[in-house]
Amino acid sequence: MVRGLDPSAPTPEWMQRRLRQAGMRPISLAVDVTNYVMLDLGQPLHAYDLAQVHAPIVVRRARAGESLTTLDDVTRTLHEQDLLITDSPEGSRASRPIGIAGVMGGASTEVTDATTDVLIEAAHFDPVTIARSARRHRLPSEASKRFERGVDPRLQAIAAQRVVDLLVEHGGARADDEAVTDVDETTSPTTITLDPAAARRLIGVRYTYDEVHDTLEALGAAVTDIADGEARELLVTPPTWRPDLTEAVDLIEEVVRLRGYDAVPTIAPRATPGAGLTTAQLLRRSAERTLAEAGLVQVLSYPFVGAGVHDSLGEAADDPRRTAERLANPLADDAPELRTSLLATLLPLATRNLSRGAATAAVYEVGSVTQGRDENGGAATGQPLLPDGGAHPGEETVAALLAAVPHQERHVAGVLAGGGAAPGGEGSAAQAETAIAIALRLAGALGVDVEVAAAEHAPFHPGRCAAVTLADGTLVGHAGELAPAVAKAFNLPARAAAFELDLDALVAAASARDLRVGKLSTFPIAKEDVALVVDAAVPAQTVRALVLEAAGDLAESVELFDVYTGDQVGEGKKSLAFALRLRAADRTLTAAETAGVRDAVVALAAERVGGVLRG
C-alpha cells in the first residue's frame, strides 16, 4: 500500500515506450506501473483506489444473483463458481464484489485522476478457476492469460514490493509498511527422487550422472546427490516457476530437451509378437463380412437421440427402452439421450440416403446401445467425484466409476428401404422375409442355431415381425417389416424392412458352442423338396423342426424357400416348401431312401399339425 501519490505525476517516458512495445496503452502512473511489473516479472497485479475500499477484504465464491460492473463498464451476472475479491462497506463483511479474481477489477474501486492512496494486490490463484471464469464471461485479460498458464507462487511479495518502489520513486508516494497483509498458504514444490540411468531406459540415450546433474541445476532446480551403495540417485526440488515438474519422467523430459533432441537415436521400435484377434473379435468381423456379402453397406452414427424418437419408433409407454440415460452435457440440445436401440439412429440415416437421391438404402451398423436404469438405480449410483489431477484413483473411486457406467450391449442392425432394397433385387419393395433371411444368414455365419417365430415388437409391423431366439429360448432380437406408422414417421417408403440383433449374445453363444466336427462323409448329397399345406396360424419354424425330426441323422440341412397363400391351398391355409439336403455317412442314398424320408416328413406333419403334402 502506498499513500500520498501525486495524481498528476506522469508515467516515465521509458516505461510508456516499453508498454507500447508490448502492445499495451499507457493509462496512468499507478496502472502503468502494475502493468509494467507484470510484463517484467510475469506476476499479474491490480491497483485499487484505497479511498473506495472498505476493510476487511475477503476472497470468496460468488453468490447467486450477484453482479459486478467491471473496468470495461460492462455489468456482468456472476456465476456461483466465480472467485471474487470483495470488501465490507458499512461493516457488512464481504458484501460487495470489487473484482473477479485473476480476471478483471471492478469499476467501483478503479484508480482515477484523483486517487492518492493505492492498494496493491498481488496474488496466486488456481489456474483452472481463473480460466473458467475468463471463458464463462468471455473476458480474456492479460492477468487471466498468465494465471491460466501458471504463476510462480513465490513471486507475489517481490512483485508487490517492486510496484511500491516504482510508485515511491516516480509518484512521490510513501510506502505504508504497517498495512501489509501477507497470507502465505503456498506449499513447497515436491521433492523428486531421480535415477539418472532411467533416461537411458526411457529415451535410449546414455547420459552420464554429471550431465543429468548439471542440466537440472541449470534448469533452476535444487539437486542433491544421494549415494546408496553402488546406486547413485538425485534428490531434485523443481523451481517454483515450474509447477509442471511433478514426476521423474518430467525431469527426464527436461534433460532430453536441454541436451538436444538431435542426440536421441532414430530407431524403429520392435513390435512384440501379439496373440492376434480374440475369438470375439473374429466373430464380430465375420458378422460384418457376412452383412457386406449380403449387399448391405456399413454406416456409423452418433449414439445420441432425442426423447421424441421413442414415439417415432412406436414404443409403448411402459417399454423399457424409453428409460434412456441422459447426458449432462449433450453435443446438441435436441439429442440429450443415449440410444437404447440401433434403429433409433439407423433409420434417420436410411432416410438421409434416400433423400439425397439414392434409389435404395440397404445399410447396417454395429454399435453399442445403452440400457437405461430405473429411478432407484440411475442418478443415485452415478456421478462419483473424480480424483484431483495427477492423483491415482483408489479402489473405491474406481468401483464407484464402474458402478456409474450404465450397462451397454453391442448390437447389429440393418435397414432395407426403397426399390430393389433386397440384396440383388430390382424394383421390388423390401419385405419381412428379406430381413429375416439376412438375420438367419448372420446367425448361420457365426455357427449359432436360432429359431424364428411370429411376434409383436415395435417398431415392426404386428403381422410381419419375427422374434429370433437361441436354442435355449434366449431372445436375441427381431426382424421384419417396419410398421407403416414408423415408416411414415421417418419419411421412409411404405414397405421397409429391418432387423436388430444382440451381437454380444450371438458371439457368446458362438464362443460356447461345441466345435468338435464329426467324420465327413465322402458320399454324394441327395436333394428332396417337400411342400406341406398347414393352417395359416402354424409357425414355419414349428414345421421346420418337424421336418428335421422326421429326416433324422440323414438331414444335413433344411431350408424354407417358399411360402404360398391363395386359392390353390384354400382359405386359412398356407404352403411351406422346404429344401432338404440328405447324406449318409457310409453309403450313397437310394431313391427309395429319399422317398422314405419324404413320407416320414409328411406323416409326422399330419400327426402333429394336420399338414398334408401339397399336390
HUPEMO-V589671 format. One record per residue. SS is DSSP state (h for helix, s for strand, l for the rest). OMEGA is omega in degrees with one decimal (* if undefined). Layout:
SS_OMEGA, SS_OMEGA
//
This chain:
l_175.5, s_179.2, s_176.0, l_178.2, l_176.6, l_-177.3, l_-177.4, l_-178.2, l_-178.3, l_172.7, l_179.8, l_-177.0, h_-179.2, h_178.7, h_177.4, h_-179.2, h_-179.3, h_176.8, h_178.8, h_178.9, h_178.1, l_177.7, l_-179.2, l_-177.9, l_175.5, l_-176.9, l_177.9, l_-175.2, h_-176.5, h_-179.6, h_-178.4, h_179.9, h_179.1, h_177.8, h_-179.0, h_179.5, h_176.7, h_178.2, h_-176.7, h_-173.2, h_-177.7, l_-179.9, l_176.1, l_179.2, s_176.7, s_179.7, s_177.5, s_170.3, s_-173.6, h_-178.8, h_-178.3, h_-176.9, l_-179.2, l_-179.5, l_-2.1, l_175.2, l_-175.6, s_173.9, s_-177.7, s_174.4, s_179.3, l_176.3, l_-179.1, l_176.6, l_-179.8, l_177.2, s_-178.9, s_172.0, s_-175.5, s_-174.5, l_178.3, l_177.3, l_175.7, l_177.3, s_-173.7, s_173.5, s_-172.7, l_177.4, l_-175.8, l_177.3, l_177.2, l_174.9, s_-173.1, s_164.7, s_-177.1, s_172.0, s_-170.1, l_178.8, h_178.2, h_176.1, h_179.5, l_-171.1, l_173.7, l_-175.3, l_-174.1, s_173.8, s_176.7, s_177.1, s_170.5, s_-171.6, l_175.3, l_-176.7, l_-178.8, s_178.8, s_-179.6, s_-178.1, h_-175.6, h_-178.8, h_-177.7, l_174.9, l_-177.8, l_179.1, l_-178.7, l_-176.3, l_177.0, l_178.8, l_-173.0, s_173.6, s_-175.0, s_177.9, s_172.6, s_-172.1, l_174.1, l_-176.4, l_177.4, l_-177.0, h_-176.9, h_180.0, h_-179.0, h_-179.5, h_-179.3, h_178.3, h_-179.4, h_-179.9, h_-179.1, h_-178.3, l_-178.4, l_-172.5, l_177.1, l_179.6, l_177.6, h_179.2, h_-177.0, h_179.0, h_-179.3, h_178.4, h_179.0, h_-176.1, h_178.3, l_-179.8, l_178.4, l_-177.6, l_178.7, l_-171.5, l_-168.5, h_-178.1, h_-180.0, h_-178.4, h_-179.7, h_179.3, h_178.2, h_177.5, h_179.3, h_-178.5, h_-178.7, h_178.0, h_176.4, h_-176.2, h_-171.8, h_-177.6, h_178.5, l_-179.0, l_174.5, s_-178.8, s_176.1, l_-173.8, l_-177.4, l_-177.5, l_-179.9, l_175.8, l_-178.7, l_178.1, l_-175.3, l_177.9, l_180.0, l_178.7, l_179.7, l_178.0, l_179.6, l_176.9, s_-174.6, s_174.6, s_-175.1, s_171.9, s_-178.0, l_-179.7, l_-179.3, h_178.9, h_179.9, h_-179.0, h_-176.6, h_-172.5, h_-177.2, l_179.2, l_-177.6, l_175.3, l_176.8, l_178.8, h_-177.9, h_178.9, h_178.7, h_-179.2, h_-176.0, h_-179.5, h_179.9, h_176.1, h_177.8, h_177.8, h_-178.0, l_-179.4, l_172.8, s_-172.8, s_178.7, s_178.4, s_175.1, s_178.9, s_178.4, s_-174.8, l_178.7, l_-179.3, s_177.6, s_-179.6, s_180.0, s_173.1, s_-169.5, s_172.4, s_-177.2, l_175.9, l_-176.8, l_-179.3, l_177.2, l_-179.3, l_-179.6, l_-179.6, l_-176.0, l_-177.0, l_-179.0, h_-179.1, h_176.7, h_179.0, h_178.5, h_177.5, h_178.8, h_178.1, h_-179.7, h_-178.5, h_-175.9, h_178.7, h_177.0, l_178.6, h_-179.6, h_178.8, h_-179.5, l_-177.4, l_177.5, l_-177.2, l_178.2, l_179.8, l_177.9, l_177.9, l_179.0, l_-179.9, l_179.7, l_-179.6, l_-178.5, l_-179.3, l_175.9, l_178.8, h_179.8, h_179.2, h_178.5, h_-179.5, h_178.4, h_177.4, h_177.2, h_178.0, h_179.6, h_179.9, h_179.6, h_179.3, h_177.0, h_178.3, h_178.0, l_176.3, l_179.4, l_-179.5, s_-178.9, s_176.4, l_176.1, l_-178.7, l_173.9, l_-177.7, l_-175.0, s_-178.7, s_174.5, l_-178.0, l_-177.7, l_-177.7, h_-180.0, h_175.7, h_179.9, h_179.1, l_178.4, l_-179.2, l_-180.0, l_-177.3, l_-179.3, l_178.8, l_-178.8, h_179.2, h_176.5, h_178.9, l_-175.1, l_175.8, l_178.8, s_-179.5, l_177.8, l_-177.9, l_-175.4, l_176.6, l_179.5, l_-178.0, l_-178.4, l_177.7, l_-174.7, l_-175.0, s_171.6, s_-175.2, l_173.5, l_177.5, l_177.6, l_-178.6, h_179.1, h_177.9, h_-178.4, h_179.4, h_175.8, h_177.4, h_176.7, h_176.8, h_-179.3, h_179.7, h_-179.7, h_-179.4, h_178.5, l_174.9, l_178.3, l_-179.1, l_-178.9, s_173.5, s_176.2, s_-171.9, s_175.0, s_178.8, s_170.8, s_-176.8, s_-176.8, s_169.7, s_-176.4, s_178.2, s_-178.6, l_178.7, l_179.4, l_-175.1, l_-178.5, l_-177.1, l_-176.2, l_-173.8, l_-177.1, l_-177.9, l_-174.6, l_176.6, l_175.4, l_179.2, l_177.4, l_177.8, l_177.3, l_179.9, l_179.3, l_-179.4, l_179.0, l_-177.6, l_177.5, l_-178.2, h_179.6, h_179.0, h_179.2, h_179.2, h_178.6, h_178.5, h_179.7, h_179.2, h_-178.2, h_-178.9, l_179.9, l_-178.9, s_180.0, s_177.5, s_176.0, s_179.8, s_170.3, s_-177.6, s_178.0, s_179.0, s_177.2, s_-177.1, s_179.2, s_178.8, l_-179.9, l_-179.2, l_175.5, l_-177.8, l_-179.5, l_-178.2, l_178.8, l_171.5, l_-179.7, l_179.9, l_178.4, l_-178.7, l_-178.6, h_-177.2, h_-179.4, h_-179.9, h_179.4, h_179.8, h_178.5, h_178.0, h_178.0, h_177.9, h_178.8, h_178.9, h_178.9, h_178.5, h_177.9, l_-179.4, l_-177.8, l_176.1, l_179.0, s_176.8, s_177.7, s_178.6, s_-179.9, s_-177.8, l_173.1, l_-175.8, l_176.9, l_13.0, l_-172.4, s_176.5, s_-175.6, s_-178.2, s_-176.9, s_-178.6, s_178.3, s_172.4, s_-179.9, s_-177.6, s_173.3, s_-178.6, l_180.0, l_177.9, l_179.9, l_179.0, s_-179.5, s_177.3, s_-179.3, s_176.2, s_178.4, s_-179.4, s_179.8, s_176.0, l_-179.4, h_-179.6, h_178.6, h_178.2, h_178.9, h_-178.7, h_-179.3, l_178.6, l_176.6, l_174.7, l_-176.0, l_178.2, l_177.1, s_-177.3, s_-178.5, s_172.8, s_173.6, s_-177.0, s_175.1, s_-175.9, h_178.4, h_179.8, h_178.1, h_179.4, h_178.4, h_178.6, h_178.9, h_-179.4, h_-176.2, h_-175.1, l_178.6, l_-175.7, l_-179.8, l_-177.7, l_179.0, l_-179.3, l_-178.9, l_179.5, l_177.5, l_-177.0, l_-174.2, l_178.9, l_171.9, s_-177.8, s_180.0, s_176.6, s_-179.6, s_176.4, s_-176.8, s_176.6, s_-178.3, s_175.5, s_-177.0, l_-177.6, l_-178.1, l_179.7, l_178.5, h_-179.3, h_178.1, h_179.5, h_178.8, h_178.4, h_177.4, h_179.0, h_178.4, h_-179.1, h_-178.4, h_-179.1, h_176.1, h_-175.3, h_-179.0, h_-176.3, s_174.6, s_174.9, s_176.4, s_-177.4, s_173.6, s_-177.2, s_179.5, s_173.9, s_-177.8, s_170.5, l_-179.7, l_-174.7, l_-174.9, l_-179.4, l_177.0, l_-178.5, l_178.9, l_-179.3, s_173.9, s_178.9, s_178.1, s_-178.7, s_-178.3, s_174.5, s_-179.2, s_171.4, s_-174.5, s_178.5, l_175.3, l_-176.9, l_-170.9, l_-176.5, l_172.2, l_-178.2, l_177.7, l_178.4, h_179.7, h_-179.9, h_178.9, h_176.3, h_177.8, h_176.2, h_179.6, h_-179.9, h_179.3, h_178.2, h_-178.5, h_-178.7, h_-178.9, h_177.9, h_178.4, h_-178.2, h_-172.5, h_-172.8, h_179.3, l_-178.5, l_177.1, s_178.2, s_-179.8, l_-177.6, l_*
//
